[in-house]
Amino acid sequence: MLPVQPLFVLILVGLLGLFFFGFLLVRRTVRGLNEGYNDGRN
C-alpha cells in the first residue's frame, strides 16, 4: 500500500469540488441563456 499524504488528498478533493461547482455554474448559465433566447424569439 502506498503512503497517502493527507495534504495531497485535501488538495485533490478541493480541486474536484471546484471543478464540479464550475461545471454546475456553467451549465446553469447556459440553460438560462438558452431559455432567454427562446423566450425572446417567440
JODABEL-V135928 format. One record per helix or strand of 3 or more residues. SS is the DSSP state (~ for helix, > for strand). FROM is the first residue (numbers start at 1). LEN is the number of residues. If there is no record, write none. Layout:
ss->SS from->FROM len->LEN
ss->SS from->FROM len->LEN
This chain:
ss->~ from->6 len->36
